[in-house]
Amino acid sequence: MFLQDAVIIENRESGDKKYYLLRVKVEKGLQESKPGQFFMLQCKDGSRVLRRPISLHYADRESGVLEFYYEVVGKGTKEFTLLNKGETINVQGPLGHGFDTEVEGKNVLVIGGGMGIAPLKYLIEELKGKNNLTFIAGGRDSGALNIVNNINLKGFEVLETTDDGTRGRKGNTVELMKEILNEKNIDIIYTCGPHGMMKAVAKVAAANGIRCQVSLEERMACGTGACMGCSIETINGMRKVCKDGPVFESLEVSSCNE
């Protein structure tokens, strides 16, 4: 884990004023980063003491650039939208436990819902080329899927679904998942998104005997496991999402198996 000032390369809207792509240049921590990990970003307004946890969208090891895709949900993330190219932002990370990317020659299914798609760009880049990959992206509407435009979709199957049918097929990710499982023998599933979606994905995976990794989201204050605020119940006792996760095996998480 590193604490450093990162230089802003780009900070732009992604389709509308609700979603933004932030790209920063860092000197340390990039080589250690893994898909599924996150960084704690510091607000410049001193009245907001707590950093904001933002999942790692992508890490370009050659250029030393980290990407974060964030949604404006409060005053802290609203402040991030005012950052300009050339300014700095203090970042802490990489933090947490990421996805298992040490898989090759497998039939892989990646499922993302809404903002849960954010950490999947980095995951897809690590998995594609050495696996047969299928990607399902779902959201409320077309705006929620603007994030997909940041992902290189060449070389694997991509399916999109929205609740209102404004992009891709009208429906949800779990429906598409079931169709894929009827057509292909899937070895491992990775998912990130609303808890209800991940719970449904985990149940279908378990019923079919398929390994499934879920990336959880909880309120985080410290990001390092010190405050206990993001603790969840697992079959191995209470675990901290920020330190033991955010990525867990789905069979380990009690709420995914209720």
ZADO-1210 file (C-alpha; in nm, 4 decimals, padded with zeros to 6 digits):
<atoms>
<atom x="00.0000" y="00.0000" z="00.0000" code="MET" pos="1"/>
<atom x="00.1247" y="00.3456" z="-00.0924" code="PHE" pos="2"/>
<atom x="00.0200" y="00.7003" z="-00.0042" code="LEU" pos="3"/>
<atom x="00.1025" y="00.9588" z="-00.2695" code="GLN" pos="4"/>
<atom x="-00.0070" y="01.2611" z="-00.4707" code="ASP" pos="5"/>
<atom x="-00.1207" y="01.1556" z="-00.8174" code="ALA" pos="6"/>
<atom x="-00.1226" y="01.3931" z="-01.1137" code="VAL" pos="7"/>
<atom x="-00.4549" y="01.4140" z="-01.2954" code="ILE" pos="8"/>
<atom x="-00.4287" y="01.3249" z="-01.6630" code="ILE" pos="9"/>
<atom x="-00.7989" y="01.3343" z="-01.7431" code="GLU" pos="10"/>
<atom x="-01.1283" y="01.3834" z="-01.5583" code="ASN" pos="11"/>
<atom x="-01.4282" y="01.3805" z="-01.7882" code="ARG" pos="12"/>
<atom x="-01.7978" y="01.3090" z="-01.7979" code="GLU" pos="13"/>
<atom x="-01.8948" y="00.9688" z="-01.9299" code="SER" pos="14"/>
<atom x="-02.2161" y="01.0291" z="-02.1187" code="GLY" pos="15"/>
<atom x="-02.3835" y="01.2509" z="-01.8570" code="ASP" pos="16"/>
<atom x="-02.3019" y="01.4480" z="-01.5436" code="LYS" pos="17"/>
<atom x="-02.3621" y="01.1509" z="-01.3161" code="LYS" pos="18"/>
<atom x="-02.0685" y="00.9332" z="-01.4238" code="TYR" pos="19"/>
<atom x="-01.7031" y="01.0341" z="-01.4638" code="TYR" pos="20"/>
<atom x="-01.3754" y="00.8781" z="-01.5756" code="LEU" pos="21"/>
<atom x="-01.0693" y="00.9885" z="-01.3768" code="LEU" pos="22"/>
<atom x="-00.7186" y="00.9024" z="-01.4992" code="ARG" pos="23"/>
<atom x="-00.4137" y="00.9784" z="-01.2825" code="VAL" pos="24"/>
<atom x="-00.0388" y="00.9282" z="-01.3066" code="LYS" pos="25"/>
<atom x="00.1281" y="00.7568" z="-01.0100" code="VAL" pos="26"/>
<atom x="00.4858" y="00.6756" z="-00.9172" code="GLU" pos="27"/>
<atom x="00.4242" y="00.3790" z="-00.6849" code="LYS" pos="28"/>
<atom x="00.1811" y="00.0942" z="-00.6323" code="GLY" pos="29"/>
<atom x="00.0836" y="00.0321" z="-00.9915" code="LEU" pos="30"/>
<atom x="00.2806" y="-00.2887" z="-01.0352" code="GLN" pos="31"/>
<atom x="00.1285" y="-00.4306" z="-00.7166" code="GLU" pos="32"/>
<atom x="-00.2301" y="-00.3558" z="-00.8171" code="SER" pos="33"/>
<atom x="-00.4772" y="-00.6304" z="-00.9067" code="LYS" pos="34"/>
<atom x="-00.8268" y="-00.6286" z="-01.0573" code="PRO" pos="35"/>
<atom x="-01.0847" y="-00.5970" z="-00.7815" code="GLY" pos="36"/>
<atom x="-00.8702" y="-00.3842" z="-00.5521" code="GLN" pos="37"/>
<atom x="-00.9519" y="-00.0226" z="-00.4678" code="PHE" pos="38"/>
<atom x="-00.7943" y="00.3072" z="-00.3665" code="PHE" pos="39"/>
<atom x="-00.8959" y="00.5637" z="-00.1047" code="MET" pos="40"/>
<atom x="-00.9092" y="00.9096" z="-00.2659" code="LEU" pos="41"/>
<atom x="-00.8772" y="01.2219" z="-00.0547" code="GLN" pos="42"/>
<atom x="-01.1104" y="01.5187" z="-00.0868" code="CYS" pos="43"/>
<atom x="-00.9371" y="01.8569" z="-00.0899" code="LYS" pos="44"/>
<atom x="-01.2086" y="02.0101" z="00.1259" code="ASP" pos="45"/>
<atom x="-01.0662" y="01.9699" z="00.4750" code="GLY" pos="46"/>
<atom x="-01.4135" y="01.9420" z="00.6280" code="SER" pos="47"/>
<atom x="-01.4491" y="01.6007" z="00.4634" code="ARG" pos="48"/>
<atom x="-01.1956" y="01.4032" z="00.6631" code="VAL" pos="49"/>
<atom x="-01.2780" y="01.0563" z="00.5347" code="LEU" pos="50"/>
<atom x="-01.1388" y="00.9452" z="00.2021" code="ARG" pos="51"/>
<atom x="-01.3683" y="00.7997" z="-00.0647" code="ARG" pos="52"/>
<atom x="-01.3144" y="00.4343" z="-00.1658" code="PRO" pos="53"/>
<atom x="-01.3106" y="00.4004" z="-00.5459" code="ILE" pos="54"/>
<atom x="-01.2582" y="00.0690" z="-00.7232" code="SER" pos="55"/>
<atom x="-00.9718" y="00.0386" z="-00.9668" code="LEU" pos="56"/>
<atom x="-01.1124" y="00.0622" z="-01.3201" code="HIS" pos="57"/>
<atom x="-00.7833" y="-00.0103" z="-01.4946" code="TYR" pos="58"/>
<atom x="-00.4067" y="00.0059" z="-01.4415" code="ALA" pos="59"/>
<atom x="-00.1736" y="00.0696" z="-01.7338" code="ASP" pos="60"/>
<atom x="00.1619" y="-00.0606" z="-01.6143" code="ARG" pos="61"/>
<atom x="00.3511" y="00.0793" z="-01.9134" code="GLU" pos="62"/>
<atom x="00.2326" y="00.4391" z="-01.8755" code="SER" pos="63"/>
<atom x="00.1924" y="00.4401" z="-01.4957" code="GLY" pos="64"/>
<atom x="-00.1688" y="00.5543" z="-01.5248" code="VAL" pos="65"/>
<atom x="-00.4564" y="00.4422" z="-01.3022" code="LEU" pos="66"/>
<atom x="-00.8189" y="00.4764" z="-01.4076" code="GLU" pos="67"/>
<atom x="-01.1165" y="00.5279" z="-01.1766" code="PHE" pos="68"/>
<atom x="-01.4780" y="00.5334" z="-01.2902" code="TYR" pos="69"/>
<atom x="-01.7009" y="00.7003" z="-01.0331" code="TYR" pos="70"/>
<atom x="-02.0605" y="00.8035" z="-00.9849" code="GLU" pos="71"/>
<atom x="-02.1569" y="01.1352" z="-00.8278" code="VAL" pos="72"/>
<atom x="-02.3538" y="01.0335" z="-00.5179" code="VAL" pos="73"/>
<atom x="-02.2597" y="01.2966" z="-00.2589" code="GLY" pos="74"/>
<atom x="-02.0510" y="01.6031" z="-00.1823" code="LYS" pos="75"/>
<atom x="-01.7235" y="01.4103" z="-00.1854" code="GLY" pos="76"/>
<atom x="-01.7613" y="01.2632" z="-00.5323" code="THR" pos="77"/>
<atom x="-01.9134" y="01.5919" z="-00.6510" code="LYS" pos="78"/>
<atom x="-01.5891" y="01.7591" z="-00.5462" code="GLU" pos="79"/>
<atom x="-01.3929" y="01.5119" z="-00.7590" code="PHE" pos="80"/>
<atom x="-01.5738" y="01.6391" z="-01.0701" code="THR" pos="81"/>
<atom x="-01.4104" y="01.9809" z="-01.0219" code="LEU" pos="82"/>
<atom x="-01.0571" y="01.8425" z="-01.0492" code="LEU" pos="83"/>
<atom x="-00.8689" y="01.9536" z="-01.3609" code="ASN" pos="84"/>
<atom x="-00.5859" y="01.8147" z="-01.5681" code="LYS" pos="85"/>
<atom x="-00.2489" y="01.8920" z="-01.4092" code="GLY" pos="86"/>
<atom x="-00.3834" y="01.9142" z="-01.0540" code="GLU" pos="87"/>
<atom x="-00.3081" y="01.6476" z="-00.7943" code="THR" pos="88"/>
<atom x="-00.5160" y="01.4206" z="-00.5766" code="ILE" pos="89"/>
<atom x="-00.3814" y="01.2179" z="-00.2848" code="ASN" pos="90"/>
<atom x="-00.4459" y="00.8461" z="-00.3238" code="VAL" pos="91"/>
<atom x="-00.3972" y="00.5540" z="-00.0860" code="GLN" pos="92"/>
<atom x="-00.3637" y="00.2015" z="-00.2238" code="GLY" pos="93"/>
<atom x="-00.3855" y="-00.0462" z="-00.3737" code="PRO" pos="94"/>
<atom x="-00.6060" y="-00.1880" z="-00.0982" code="LEU" pos="95"/>
<atom x="-00.7993" y="-00.5077" z="-00.0434" code="GLY" pos="96"/>
<atom x="-00.8064" y="-00.8541" z="-00.1920" code="HIS" pos="97"/>
<atom x="-00.8707" y="-00.8750" z="-00.5664" code="GLY" pos="98"/>
<atom x="-00.9979" y="-01.1320" z="-00.8144" code="PHE" pos="99"/>
<atom x="-00.8151" y="-01.4552" z="-00.8902" code="ASP" pos="100"/>
<atom x="-00.6686" y="-01.3967" z="-01.2365" code="THR" pos="101"/>
<atom x="-00.4354" y="-01.6962" z="-01.2327" code="GLU" pos="102"/>
<atom x="-00.6637" y="-01.8962" z="-01.4629" code="VAL" pos="103"/>
<atom x="-00.5855" y="-02.0099" z="-01.8164" code="GLU" pos="104"/>
<atom x="-00.7650" y="-02.2118" z="-02.0795" code="GLY" pos="105"/>
<atom x="-01.0988" y="-02.1820" z="-01.8989" code="LYS" pos="106"/>
<atom x="-01.4515" y="-02.0899" z="-02.0025" code="ASN" pos="107"/>
<atom x="-01.4993" y="-01.7705" z="-01.8030" code="VAL" pos="108"/>
<atom x="-01.8174" y="-01.5711" z="-01.7455" code="LEU" pos="109"/>
<atom x="-01.7905" y="-01.2115" z="-01.6201" code="VAL" pos="110"/>
<atom x="-02.1129" y="-01.0448" z="-01.5044" code="ILE" pos="111"/>
<atom x="-02.1405" y="-00.6772" z="-01.4131" code="GLY" pos="112"/>
<atom x="-02.4355" y="-00.4659" z="-01.3038" code="GLY" pos="113"/>
<atom x="-02.4390" y="-00.0858" z="-01.3060" code="GLY" pos="114"/>
<atom x="-02.1417" y="00.0636" z="-01.1228" code="MET" pos="115"/>
<atom x="-02.0310" y="-00.2920" z="-01.0515" code="GLY" pos="116"/>
<atom x="-01.8934" y="-00.2925" z="-01.4047" code="ILE" pos="117"/>
<atom x="-01.6215" y="-00.0469" z="-01.2961" code="ALA" pos="118"/>
<atom x="-01.3615" y="-00.2995" z="-01.1676" code="PRO" pos="119"/>
<atom x="-01.4339" y="-00.5438" z="-01.4501" code="LEU" pos="120"/>
<atom x="-01.2405" y="-00.3575" z="-01.7205" code="LYS" pos="121"/>
<atom x="-00.9114" y="-00.4443" z="-01.5499" code="TYR" pos="122"/>
<atom x="-01.0311" y="-00.8000" z="-01.4827" code="LEU" pos="123"/>
<atom x="-01.1300" y="-00.8545" z="-01.8452" code="ILE" pos="124"/>
<atom x="-00.7942" y="-00.7273" z="-01.9711" code="GLU" pos="125"/>
<atom x="-00.6170" y="-00.9766" z="-01.7429" code="GLU" pos="126"/>
<atom x="-00.8363" y="-01.2726" z="-01.8423" code="LEU" pos="127"/>
<atom x="-00.8990" y="-01.2314" z="-02.2138" code="LYS" pos="128"/>
<atom x="-00.6573" y="-01.3856" z="-02.4580" code="GLY" pos="129"/>
<atom x="-00.5771" y="-01.6751" z="-02.2265" code="LYS" pos="130"/>
<atom x="-00.9381" y="-01.7829" z="-02.1644" code="ASN" pos="131"/>
<atom x="-01.2653" y="-01.8194" z="-02.3531" code="ASN" pos="132"/>
<atom x="-01.4461" y="-01.5194" z="-02.2061" code="LEU" pos="133"/>
<atom x="-01.8098" y="-01.4096" z="-02.2096" code="THR" pos="134"/>
<atom x="-01.9085" y="-01.0732" z="-02.0642" code="PHE" pos="135"/>
<atom x="-02.2599" y="-00.9762" z="-01.9532" code="ILE" pos="136"/>
<atom x="-02.3204" y="-00.6080" z="-01.8717" code="ALA" pos="137"/>
<atom x="-02.6487" y="-00.4886" z="-01.7236" code="GLY" pos="138"/>
<atom x="-02.7926" y="-00.1626" z="-01.5972" code="GLY" pos="139"/>
<atom x="-03.1037" y="00.0412" z="-01.5350" code="ARG" pos="140"/>
<atom x="-03.0804" y="00.2242" z="-01.8662" code="ASP" pos="141"/>
<atom x="-02.8403" y="00.3138" z="-02.1466" code="SER" pos="142"/>
<atom x="-02.6663" y="00.5761" z="-01.9308" code="GLY" pos="143"/>
<atom x="-02.5703" y="00.3113" z="-01.6775" code="ALA" pos="144"/>
<atom x="-02.3920" y="00.1215" z="-01.9567" code="LEU" pos="145"/>
<atom x="-02.1839" y="00.4134" z="-02.0866" code="ASN" pos="146"/>
<atom x="-01.9016" y="00.2626" z="-01.8841" code="ILE" pos="147"/>
<atom x="-01.8863" y="-00.0282" z="-02.1284" code="VAL" pos="148"/>
<atom x="-01.7603" y="00.2157" z="-02.3923" code="ASN" pos="149"/>
<atom x="-01.4315" y="00.2371" z="-02.1960" code="ASN" pos="150"/>
<atom x="-01.3647" y="-00.1357" z="-02.2383" code="ILE" pos="151"/>
<atom x="-01.1914" y="-00.2967" z="-02.5349" code="ASN" pos="152"/>
<atom x="-01.4567" y="-00.5501" z="-02.6360" code="LEU" pos="153"/>
<atom x="-01.2597" y="-00.7269" z="-02.9075" code="LYS" pos="154"/>
<atom x="-01.1903" y="-01.0987" z="-02.8847" code="GLY" pos="155"/>
<atom x="-01.4780" y="-01.2188" z="-02.6680" code="PHE" pos="156"/>
<atom x="-01.8570" y="-01.2384" z="-02.6562" code="GLU" pos="157"/>
<atom x="-02.0411" y="-00.9380" z="-02.5114" code="VAL" pos="158"/>
<atom x="-02.4078" y="-00.9303" z="-02.4094" code="LEU" pos="159"/>
<atom x="-02.5851" y="-00.6188" z="-02.2818" code="GLU" pos="160"/>
<atom x="-02.9158" y="-00.5825" z="-02.1018" code="THR" pos="161"/>
<atom x="-03.1073" y="-00.2902" z="-01.9518" code="THR" pos="162"/>
<atom x="-03.4169" y="-00.2741" z="-01.7353" code="ASP" pos="163"/>
<atom x="-03.5899" y="-00.0381" z="-01.9776" code="ASP" pos="164"/>
<atom x="-03.4551" y="-00.1861" z="-02.3006" code="GLY" pos="165"/>
<atom x="-03.2801" y="00.1336" z="-02.4130" code="THR" pos="166"/>
<atom x="-02.9544" y="-00.0540" z="-02.4746" code="ARG" pos="167"/>
<atom x="-02.9048" y="-00.4199" z="-02.5486" code="GLY" pos="168"/>
<atom x="-03.1835" y="-00.6563" z="-02.4573" code="ARG" pos="169"/>
<atom x="-03.4608" y="-00.5680" z="-02.2137" code="LYS" pos="170"/>
<atom x="-03.4238" y="-00.7824" z="-01.9043" code="GLY" pos="171"/>
<atom x="-03.1581" y="-00.8602" z="-01.6476" code="ASN" pos="172"/>
<atom x="-02.8164" y="-01.0191" z="-01.6217" code="THR" pos="173"/>
<atom x="-02.9330" y="-01.3339" z="-01.4419" code="VAL" pos="174"/>
<atom x="-03.1679" y="-01.4225" z="-01.7258" code="GLU" pos="175"/>
<atom x="-02.8800" y="-01.3962" z="-01.9726" code="LEU" pos="176"/>
<atom x="-02.6551" y="-01.5912" z="-01.7369" code="MET" pos="177"/>
<atom x="-02.8968" y="-01.8843" z="-01.7354" code="LYS" pos="178"/>
<atom x="-02.9052" y="-01.8831" z="-02.1154" code="GLU" pos="179"/>
<atom x="-02.5253" y="-01.8880" z="-02.1318" code="ILE" pos="180"/>
<atom x="-02.5079" y="-02.1802" z="-01.8883" code="LEU" pos="181"/>
<atom x="-02.7459" y="-02.3745" z="-02.1123" code="ASN" pos="182"/>
<atom x="-02.5163" y="-02.3146" z="-02.4094" code="GLU" pos="183"/>
<atom x="-02.1679" y="-02.3395" z="-02.2581" code="LYS" pos="184"/>
<atom x="-01.9792" y="-02.5274" z="-01.9902" code="ASN" pos="185"/>
<atom x="-01.8583" y="-02.2428" z="-01.7690" code="ILE" pos="186"/>
<atom x="-01.5640" y="-02.3072" z="-01.5353" code="ASP" pos="187"/>
<atom x="-01.5663" y="-01.9889" z="-01.3268" code="ILE" pos="188"/>
<atom x="-01.7895" y="-01.6850" z="-01.2818" code="ILE" pos="189"/>
<atom x="-01.6820" y="-01.3379" z="-01.1682" code="TYR" pos="190"/>
<atom x="-01.9446" y="-01.0826" z="-01.0696" code="THR" pos="191"/>
<atom x="-01.9789" y="-00.7335" z="-00.9292" code="CYS" pos="192"/>
<atom x="-02.2915" y="-00.5225" z="-00.8953" code="GLY" pos="193"/>
<atom x="-02.5985" y="-00.4756" z="-00.6748" code="PRO" pos="194"/>
<atom x="-02.6096" y="-00.7265" z="-00.3909" code="HIS" pos="195"/>
<atom x="-02.9405" y="-00.8724" z="-00.5073" code="GLY" pos="196"/>
<atom x="-02.7934" y="-00.9437" z="-00.8484" code="MET" pos="197"/>
<atom x="-02.4791" y="-01.1032" z="-00.7068" code="MET" pos="198"/>
<atom x="-02.6831" y="-01.3143" z="-00.4666" code="LYS" pos="199"/>
<atom x="-02.8903" y="-01.4445" z="-00.7580" code="ALA" pos="200"/>
<atom x="-02.5758" y="-01.5102" z="-00.9632" code="VAL" pos="201"/>
<atom x="-02.4162" y="-01.6928" z="-00.6706" code="ALA" pos="202"/>
<atom x="-02.7218" y="-01.9137" z="-00.6223" code="LYS" pos="203"/>
<atom x="-02.7320" y="-02.0144" z="-00.9886" code="VAL" pos="204"/>
<atom x="-02.3569" y="-02.0788" z="-00.9827" code="ALA" pos="205"/>
<atom x="-02.3885" y="-02.2972" z="-00.6723" code="ALA" pos="206"/>
<atom x="-02.6772" y="-02.4924" z="-00.8221" code="ALA" pos="207"/>
<atom x="-02.4597" y="-02.5695" z="-01.1221" code="ASN" pos="208"/>
<atom x="-02.1449" y="-02.6475" z="-00.9236" code="GLY" pos="209"/>
<atom x="-01.9530" y="-02.3525" z="-01.0699" code="ILE" pos="210"/>
<atom x="-01.6925" y="-02.1555" z="-00.8780" code="ARG" pos="211"/>
<atom x="-01.8030" y="-01.7940" z="-00.8353" code="CYS" pos="212"/>
<atom x="-01.6202" y="-01.4883" z="-00.7049" code="GLN" pos="213"/>
<atom x="-01.8189" y="-01.1847" z="-00.5878" code="VAL" pos="214"/>
<atom x="-01.6907" y="-00.8314" z="-00.5312" code="SER" pos="215"/>
<atom x="-01.8808" y="-00.6751" z="-00.2419" code="LEU" pos="216"/>
<atom x="-01.9507" y="-00.3122" z="-00.1640" code="GLU" pos="217"/>
<atom x="-01.9900" y="-00.1858" z="00.1925" code="GLU" pos="218"/>
<atom x="-01.9483" y="00.1527" z="00.3583" code="ARG" pos="219"/>
<atom x="-01.5770" y="00.1974" z="00.4286" code="MET" pos="220"/>
<atom x="-01.4279" y="00.4565" z="00.6595" code="ALA" pos="221"/>
<atom x="-01.0616" y="00.3579" z="00.6901" code="CYS" pos="222"/>
<atom x="-01.0096" y="00.1140" z="00.4019" code="GLY" pos="223"/>
<atom x="-00.7464" y="-00.0797" z="00.5974" code="THR" pos="224"/>
<atom x="-00.9468" y="-00.2956" z="00.8388" code="GLY" pos="225"/>
<atom x="-00.8926" y="-00.0781" z="01.1455" code="ALA" pos="226"/>
<atom x="-01.2453" y="00.0515" z="01.2083" code="CYS" pos="227"/>
<atom x="-01.4501" y="-00.2704" z="01.1630" code="MET" pos="228"/>
<atom x="-01.7229" y="-00.0696" z="00.9873" code="GLY" pos="229"/>
<atom x="-01.7440" y="-00.2907" z="00.6790" code="CYS" pos="230"/>
<atom x="-01.7573" y="-00.6283" z="00.8547" code="SER" pos="231"/>
<atom x="-01.9749" y="-00.9026" z="00.7050" code="ILE" pos="232"/>
<atom x="-02.0705" y="-01.2519" z="00.8144" code="GLU" pos="233"/>
<atom x="-01.9023" y="-01.5446" z="00.6398" code="THR" pos="234"/>
<atom x="-01.8828" y="-01.9186" z="00.7001" code="ILE" pos="235"/>
<atom x="-01.5424" y="-01.8457" z="00.8547" code="ASN" pos="236"/>
<atom x="-01.6743" y="-01.5824" z="01.0941" code="GLY" pos="237"/>
<atom x="-01.6825" y="-01.2043" z="01.0578" code="MET" pos="238"/>
<atom x="-01.4619" y="-01.0642" z="00.7836" code="ARG" pos="239"/>
<atom x="-01.3786" y="-00.7084" z="00.6743" code="LYS" pos="240"/>
<atom x="-01.4706" y="-00.6188" z="00.3179" code="VAL" pos="241"/>
<atom x="-01.1917" y="-00.3615" z="00.2888" code="CYS" pos="242"/>
<atom x="-00.9155" y="-00.5970" z="00.4018" code="LYS" pos="243"/>
<atom x="-01.0329" y="-00.9568" z="00.3457" code="ASP" pos="244"/>
<atom x="-01.2277" y="-00.8542" z="00.0334" code="GLY" pos="245"/>
<atom x="-01.3777" y="-00.6827" z="-00.1545" code="PRO" pos="246"/>
<atom x="-01.3549" y="-01.0096" z="-00.3513" code="VAL" pos="247"/>
<atom x="-01.4729" y="-01.3294" z="-00.1841" code="PHE" pos="248"/>
<atom x="-01.5658" y="-01.6769" z="-00.2956" code="GLU" pos="249"/>
<atom x="-01.9454" y="-01.6675" z="-00.3159" code="SER" pos="250"/>
<atom x="-01.9860" y="-01.9832" z="-00.1070" code="LEU" pos="251"/>
<atom x="-01.8002" y="-01.8093" z="00.1747" code="GLU" pos="252"/>
<atom x="-02.0388" y="-01.5127" z="00.2048" code="VAL" pos="253"/>
<atom x="-02.3391" y="-01.5871" z="00.4247" code="SER" pos="254"/>
<atom x="-02.5689" y="-01.3300" z="00.2619" code="SER" pos="255"/>
<atom x="-02.5085" y="-01.4851" z="-00.0809" code="CYS" pos="256"/>
<atom x="-02.6326" y="-01.8209" z="00.0409" code="ASN" pos="257"/>
<atom x="-02.9442" y="-01.7325" z="00.2388" code="GLU" pos="258"/>
</atoms>
